[in-house]
Amino acid sequence: MKAIKLAIVVTGLMIFSAVATLAMVNHGAEQFAIDGGSKGEVPFPHKIHQEILGDCNACHDVFPMELGVIKTMKAEKKLKRKQVMNKTCIKCHRALKSKGESYGPISCNDCHKKK
C-alpha cells in the first residue's frame, strides 16, 4: 500500500514539474520595437501576433527568435532591406483584409515611427 501511495505522489510531482516547466517557456516580450531603418522604428505588438497567428513559424521561419535579429541579418545581407515588412508583415495583413478579417497596417507610414 505504501508503494502505491509513493508511486502516486511521485507521478503527481512529475506532472506538476512538467506543467510548471511548460508555463515558464519564454515566448518573448509582449511588445518591442523593430529597427525600421531611415523611416523610423516599428513598434511591434508581439503578444497580439502570437495570439492571432498561434504559430511562431508564421514569422520565425524567416528569422530566428532573437531580439534584434532582423537588424543583424540585414547588416549581414542575409535579409533584404524590406524583406520582412513587405513579404511577411504586409503580405499577411493584406491576406487578412481580403478575407474580411481584422488586419494590421498595410502601408509604410502606418507602422514606422520617426524618432
N, C-alpha and C positions, 0 to 999 in steps of 0.2 A: 504494500500500500504506500509506503514511504517513497519507493522508487517511482511510482506513478505520479505522486504529488511533485516530486522533484522534476520529473520529465515535463509536467505541465508548467511549472514555474520557469524552467529553462526555456521551453518553447515560447512562453509569453515574453520573456526578456529578449529573445531573439527577434520576435515580431516587433516589439516596441523599438528595438535598436534599428531595425530596417526602416521602419516608418520615420523615426527621428532623422535618420541619415537622408532619406529622400526629401524631407521637409527642409533640410539645410542646403540643398543643391543651389548653387549660385546661378540665378537667372539674369544677372546683370543689373545695372542701375535702372530705376523706373524712368528716368529722363536724363538725357545728356545732350551735348552739342557736338555735331559733326562738323569738321572743318570744311567750309564751302568755298575755299579759295578767295579770290578777289571780290566775289559777290557777298561775302559775309558768311558767318557760321549758320548752321541749320539746327535749330532746336529739335530734338528728336524724342517723341514720346514712346520710349521703348516698351513700357508695360502695356500700353494700349495696343501696339502692334502684336505683342505676344498673345494678348487675349483674343484679338480678332483673327489672326492667322493660325494660331495654335501649332504652328510648325516652324521651328527655328531655321530649318533649311530653306525656307522660302527666301530668306536673305543670306543666311550664312553658308549657302553653297557657293556664293560668290567670294566671300571673305570670311576669315576665321573670327571666332568670338573673342575679340580682344579690343579694349578701348583704344582708340587712336589708330587702329589698323588700316582704315581706309586711307588716311593721310600718308601713312608709311608705305602702303602698297602703291599709291600714286607716285610717290617720290622714287620708288624702286622700279617704276614703269611696269608694274605687274597689273595695274588697273589704269585704264584711260581716264582722262580728266573728268568726264561727266558720266562715265560708265554706270556707276551705282545709281545716281539720281535718275538718269534718263532710262536706263534699261531695266532697273529693278523697281525703284520707287514710283516714278510717274507711270510706268507701264502697268503696274499693279493698280494704282489709283484709277487710271482710265478704264481698266477692265471692270473694276467695281462700279464705276459710274455707268458704263454701258449696260450693266445688269440691273441698273436702277437701285443699287445698294448704296449705303453711306460710304463715302470715299474721302481720301485726303487731298491735299493740294495738288494741282496739275500744272501749275506754272512756276517758273523760277522764283519770282518775287513773292510768291505765297509762302515759300519756305525760308529763303535766305534772308538773314537779318544783318544789315550793315552795322558795323561796330561804331 
